[in-house]
């Protein structure tokens, strides 16, 4: 959908948002962007992305008219948790028709480290169509301490050498808030769709609350393999995605030759790594966050983010790239919170301190692993996890490779990922 078409879909009576700022290329433009950052601009930046959906209704828009031909409506809501200072920013995509009995539980999208629900803006249309067709809902939410959810303080009580204690506390910070969110929303069971860290936490949630999960779809999940040298952490910052994605692309079964092709690209990237990796490792172990560097740079922060945005989102058009840049700037400059939990979950290299490959055998639900062809997450971890599940009696594990895609598979090749998501959401357990 073009920016013009999206604008015409906004209901009458809703105040139009100003366009996204140009990506800063000078100190003055960076200063202006830094000065404008805050909760109000953060909400506006997220709304710019969501208004690209024809069925999104901004706050203050009139109720859906019976004459409107829209099977679903999307609204942004704030879901309060047990602690009055804790809340989760949520996008709810719900059917407009009278709710009927559906065999499909709601799908819940969970973003990765330092991201937010807006990263999925190219996936919401396809998922909204699925929700309308199946008579169920789709939700996307920001983890506690990330995105536009409450930026609350977090402190680990376990000692540094108590790895199990640290992991348990850090996982609990996120997944217990997700459980409170589920209770507040009145959902019995959910299908979890998690990207990167969101994938890791989706598995952790399913292990702690097994009766609440019907299926898990993992998009380039973090923390799966054991080997600390099997991932390349610096690629998250430095890689440029393959922009050759086309409408004819589709997810490919993860055969051994395809897995080896992904791994050969990762090994080449590892050979090019510099000694600066050792510095990053030290800072990671000391609890530093990459976003601290941006916040510490003050007025230069938006320009630093701009360099990343211009390089990373080359597959988006100019308007979408600017909108994503505004969104990321406001997330990065917000108060640090959940980002500091990550070093307790993941060691340098993004491998888990308690790898998922050793834990997935306890899962009793279908699990789908999805990796990009140029991913920096090791697909061998997913293949081994599927095998471990099979040996434990769960044959509902699958794995796919997305062509022309890196770590952000859902952004790099949205058509192929959307088709796969709908296919997997429609798959019943007895279809596996």
Secondary structure, 3 states (H helix, E strand, C coil): CCHHHHHHCCCCCCCCCCCCCCCCCCHHHHHHHHHHCCHHHHHHHHHHHHCCCCCECCCCCCCCCCCCCCCEEEEEEEEECCCCCCEEEEEEEEECCCCCCCCCCEEEEECCCCCCHHHHCCCHHHHHHHHHHHCCCEEEECCCCCCCCCCCCCCCCCCCCCHHHHHHHHHHHHHHHHHHHHHHHCCCCEEEEEECHHHHHHHHHHHHCHHHEEEEEEECCCCCCCCCCCCCCCHHHHCCCCCCCCCCCCCEECCHHHHHHHHHHHHHHHHCCCCHHHHHHHHHHCCCCHHHHHHHCHHHHHHHHHHHHHHHCCCCCHHHHHHHHHHHHHHHHCCCCHHHHHHHHEECCCEECCCHHHCHHHCCCEEEEEEECCCCCCHHHHHHHHHHHHHCCCCCEEEEEECCCCCCHHHHCHHHHHHHHHHHHHCCHHHC
